[in-house]
Amino acid sequence: MSDPRERFLIRYAGGFAPFVVERAEGAWLETRDGRRVLDFTSGQICSTLGHGHPRIVEALRRSLDEVVHLNSWMLSEPVLELAERLAALFPPPLDRVMLLNTGSEANEVALKLAKLHTGRFEVAGLTRSFHGLLSGIASVNFSIAHAGYGPLLPGAFAIPAPYAYRCPIRHCAGTCDCTCLEVGFELLDQQSVGSLCALIAEPVLSTGGIIVPPNGYLARAKELCEERGMLLVVDEAQTGFARVGTMFAFEADGVVPDLVAVSKTLGGGIPLAATIASSEVEEDCFAKGFLHVTSHVSDPLPAAAGLAVLDVIEEEQLVERARERGDYLTARLRELQSEHEQIGEVRGRGLLIGVELVVDRDSKEPAGALGVALTDECLRRGLSMNIVRTGSITNCLRIAPPLTVTEDELDTGVEILRESLRAVLADTPALARA
């Protein structure tokens, strides 16, 4: 192990990038060896406003002068203000907020509230979903992170995701009609021991390959939950706060979830998450002794960053910009699709876009090795992108640049992607059939 970056670090997701970052600003990273890299991942999809946005920096400096951390039962002005601002963004009856650290924790709290409120324990998730890696919430991850970690929590069930490009029930041909949802609930009924508690769902499945449910999907899911006395929990970790061209992705269906978890896109690069519930759920769980205390719940410094993020989203009209820039980027990627048989589908909403790579469009056989080689080549040429991993499949690019990205930067990214795809296919044509 000669690489000094690996000498003292536990490797937590494969290897590390082949450089060390010294500075990050806007949509760009600068490495120790002088390279510039265009960041089409917004960090870990957290730097919504780009790296080092001056409003976030200003908020953090002010917090350093005032208050950074408190005992969890002590509250500060930034926490109180952020809770009020968040409650105002959600439709009634969602008006109670708990400020946390990560998406895993926000989802964990949502499920704890759902279980305590309903008195039940069975939770369903969608295949290809990702909700975090804490042991509880990981039980309803159905994309990665199950193998090798022992038993899951009892009462964790999967229902088929609305993946129209590769229909999991071999029913639809490119357009999902929600039959997978109906069948999934029928299977759920047959497996349940009579303790159905909640369905947790991403309004756009991100890690699973940028899978966009059809219009009305969440509304129908809510109806099916209500028929069974279940709660609908929506995980907006990667879709909330303007990323998909609406403030929250669930708005597109006109549905009001029972619980919402937000995280990545709220902190602007600072660890910040929140669980949002109704007064009814909160008061019932409080009366029953709800307990979830961590060292950094309701911390002032990340709350200050969250307030800055909300200010900038409003002032710079980032909801509208994400929609417009997303339409522009999707159009540019579909131009690239017309040039290459290996791009099977371009899909997404706003500035959360997936590019699925295939051997050919007739067979739709996943071109996994091509995906890995392509992202490596893009990084070598100065573009950072994710290849999302679902089990052993690595054939969908996830593109999520900062909401502040310019059209010129989008053009630069698409050209690097074009050149990289040409280079990889020219150097190793067999990769398209790997």
N, C-alpha and C positions, 0 to 999 in steps of 0.2 A: 504494500500500500504506500506508494511513493508520493502521491498527490497530497500536498499539505492541507488541502481543504477537507480531505477525508480522514486525516490522521486523528482528529479529535471529535469529529461529528458522527452521530448515529445517522446513517443514511435512511431517509424516511419515505422516499418515493423514487426508487431507482437511483441513478447518478445525479450529478449536479451539472449545471451549465458550464461550458468550457471557458469561462472567464469570470472575473470578479468585477462587480459594478462599483464604481466610485461616486457616480452622481446620476440623478434622474430628474428630468424636468419636462413637464408637458407629456408628450407622447414618446419621448426619447430617453434612452439609457446611454450612459457613457462608461466605458469599461476602463480598467486600470491600464490596459495596453493601448488606449486611445481610440478604440472603435466606437461608432455610434450605432445603436440598435433601435429600430422603430418597434414600439411595444404595442402589439395588437392583442395583448391579454389584459391590459390595465392592471399590471402586477398580477395578483391572484384574483382578478376581476373585482378588485377592491378600490383601486385608484380611479374612481368614477370621473373625477374632475381632472385627471392627469396627475402626474407626479409633481409634488411641491407646489400645489396651487397656493398663491399668496394669501388667500382668505383663510385657508386651513392653517398655514404657518402662523399667521397673525393670531388666530384663536388659540393655538397651542402655546405661543409665547405669553399671551395674556393669562392663560391658565397656570403656567409655570410661576407667574408672579403672584397668583391669587391662591389657588388650591388645586392639587393634583390628585390626591387620594384621601379617602376618609374611611372610618369604620362603616360597614355596610348599612347600619341602621341610621347613620347621619346623612342628611341630604344637603345638596348645594343648589345654588340658583341655576347653573347650567342644566342640572338633572331635572329640576322642576319645569324649566322652560322647554326643554326638549320633549319631555313627556306630554306637555300641553300641545306643543306644535305637532307631534306625531298623532295624537288623538284627533286633532282637527283635520288631518289628512284622510282619515279612514271614515267610511260611512257608518252611521248608527247601526247597531248598538256598540260598535267596537270603540271603546273609550278608556280602557285601562292599559297601562304600559309598564313593562318591566325591562330595564336596561341591563344588558348582559355583554358578553365578550365576543362570541363567535356564533356562526350559524348552527353548528352542532349543538351548542348550548341552548340557543333560542328554540330549536326544534324539540330538544329534550324537555325544556320547560313546557312547551305547548302540549306535548303528549302527557306529561305529568298532570297538568291542569285538566286535560280531557279525561284522564283516567279517574282522577279524584272527583271531578264533577259528575260523571256518569256512573261511577261505581263499577265500571267494567274495565276489561284489560285488552281485548282483542283489537289490533290495529292493522289496517290494510295499507299497502303502498303500491305504487305502479312499478312494473318491471322496467328496467333501465333507469330507475330513479337514483338520486343521490341526495342524502339529507345530512350527512356528517359522519364522524367516525367515533364518537363516544359509544360505549357498548350498547346502551339502550336504543338510541336512534339508529345505530348501524344495523339493528335487526330488521329495519324496513328500508335499508339500502338494497336495491336489487340490480345494481350495475357492477359494483366492485366491493372488495373488502369483507367478504365472508369467509373465504377459504383459509383454514389454518388457525382460526381464533376461538375454536370451541363452540359450545352451544349458543344459539340465539335466545332472546327472550321468548317465552311461550306466548302464543297468540299473535305471531307476526305472519301476515298473509300477503301474497302478491296477486295483483290483477293485471291483465295485459295492458301495456301502454298503447296509446293511440298512434302507433308508428306506421303511418299509411304507406311509406316507401317499402317497408318490409312487414306487412300486416302479420301480427303475431298469431292470429287465428286463421290465417290464409283465407280471408274473406274479401276485403276490399282491394281495389286495384288503383291505388294512388290517391284516393279520397276517402278519408275515414268517415263512417256514418254512425259511430259510437256503439256499434254492435259489440266491440271488445269490452266496453264499459258494462253493458247489460250482462254479457256472459260472465264477466269478472265478478259481478255481484251475485249472480246465480251460484257460481262456484264458492264464493265466500259464504253464502247462506248454508251450503251443504257441508262446509268444513267447520263452521262455527260451533262452539259449545254453548252458545246462548249468551255471550258476553261481548257483543260487538260494541266497540267504543268509538273509533274514529277512522277516517280515511285521511292520509296525508298525501299531498300531491304538489309537484311543481307546476305552475301554470304554463311554463315552457321547460321541458326536460333538457337540461343543459349538458351535464356530464354524460348523459345517455345518448347524446348525438344531436342536440338542438332539435328536439321533436316538438312540433307545434300542434297542440290539440285543435280539432275543428271548432268552429263557432258553436257555442251552446254546450260544450263538453262539461265545463265546470258547473254550469247551471243544472244539467242533468245529474251530475255527481251529487250535488247538494240535495236534489229531490230524492235520490236513492238513499242517501244518508238519513234524511229526515224520516223516510218510511221505516227505518230500522232503529230510530233513536240514536243514531251516530252523529258525531260532530265532523265537520269538514275543516281540516287544517291545511292552510295554503302556505307553502314554503317559497317566499319571494327573495331568497338569498341572492340569486343572480339576476333577477328580473325586476326588482323593485327600484323605485326612485329614478324613473325616466329611462332606464336602460332599454326598454322595448318600445319606447315611443308613447307610453302612457305612464302616469306616475306609478301605478302598480299593474301588473299583467292581468290580475283577476278582473279588473274593470271592464275588459273587453267583453266579458260574458254577462255583465250586469248582475253579478252574483255577490252576495255578502258572506264571506266565510265565517265560521264560528271562532276560529283562532288564526292568527297570521304570525309567521316568523320572518323577520327581516335581518339582514346582517351586512355582508360584504359592501354593498353599494351605499350604505348609510354612513360609514366612517371615513370615507375618502382616503383610505390607506391606514387608518388607525383602527385597532381592534374595537369594534362596537357592533352590538346586535340588540335586538329587542323582540319581545313577544307581546302581541297585542290581543286583548280579550275584551269581552263585554263586562259591564258591571255585574250582571247576573252571575256569570261564571266566576269572576273574581271574588265577589262577596260570598258565594257558596263555598269556594275553595278556602277562603280565609277562615270561615266558620268551622271548616273541617280540619284546620291546622296545617294548611299548605306550607311547606318548607323547601326553600332552595336558596341557600346562602353560599356565595363564593367570595373569594378575597377581593374581587374587583367589580361586584355588582354595584350599579349606580355610581360609578366613579366619575368625578367631575371633568377630568381632562378629555376623555373620549367623548363625553357629552358635548363639550365645547366644540370639538371637531364636527360632530353631527349637526349642530346648529349652523355651522359655517356651510356645510354641504347643502342643507335645505335652503339657505339664503342664496347660494350660487345657482342652484337648480332653478329657483324662481327668477332671479335677476337676469340670468343669461338665457332664459327660456330653453332649458336643455331638454324638456319633454319634446317640444317641437323640433329642436335641432336633431335629437336622436332619431326621430321619425324621418326627417328629411335626409340626414346623412346615411341612415340605414337604407332608405330607398336607393340612394345614389350608389352605395357600396354593393348592394344586391344586384343592381343593374350591371355594374362593372364585372362582378363575379360571374354573372350569367353570360356576358360576352366571352369570358375565359372558358366557360362551360361549352360554348359553341365551337371552341377551337380544339377541345380535348375530350375524347371518348371516355377518358378515365374519370371525369367529373360527372357522377351520376345524378346528383341533385344539389341545388343550392336552396336553402330554406332558413327561415328565421323570422324574427320581428325586431324592428328597430336596429340597434347596434349589437344584437346578439345573433350571429349568423353561423350556420353550419355548411360545410362543403363536404359532401360524402363522396369518397373515392372508391371506384369499382374497377374491375377488370374490363368489363364492357357493359353497356347499358341494357343489353338484352338479358344477360344472365344475372346482373346486379351482384355478381360475386365480389365480396369485399376485397379491396386491394390494400391489405394491412401493411405489408412491407413497404409499399409505395408511400403510405402515409407517414411512416417513421422516417424514411429517407428524405421525403419532401420537407418535413419540418426541420430536420437537421440541415438540409441545404439552405432553406430560408434563413435559419439562424446564422449560418456561415456568411450569407450575403447581407445580413443586417436587418432581419425581420423576425421578431419573436411571436410565435403562434403556438397554441395548444393542439395536440392531437388527442382527442378524448378517448378514453379506454373503457370499454364495456366488456368485462371478462377478458378474453384474449384478443378481442377485435380492436384494432387501432386504425380505423379508416375514415374517421370524420374529423375534419379541421374545425376548431371552435374559434371564431373570430369575434373579439370583443374589445375594440379600441376604446380609449377614453371618450366620453361624451363631448369633450371639447376638441376632438380631432378635426383637422381642416380637410377640405376636399383634396388639396395638394398632397397631404400626408396619406389619405386614402389611395390616391393614384399611385404614390410611391410604393405603398404596400402591395397593391395589385400587380404592379410591374415586377417587383421582386418575386412575388409568387409565380408569375408567368415565366420569368427567366429560370427560376428554380425548377419548375415542373419540366420545362424543356430540357434543362441540363440533366436532371435525374433520368428522364426517359431516354435521352440520347446516350447517356453513359451506361445505363443498365436497363435495356428494354424489357428484360424478363421481370423487372419489378412490377410492371403493370399486371402481370399474371401470377403474382406471388400471393 
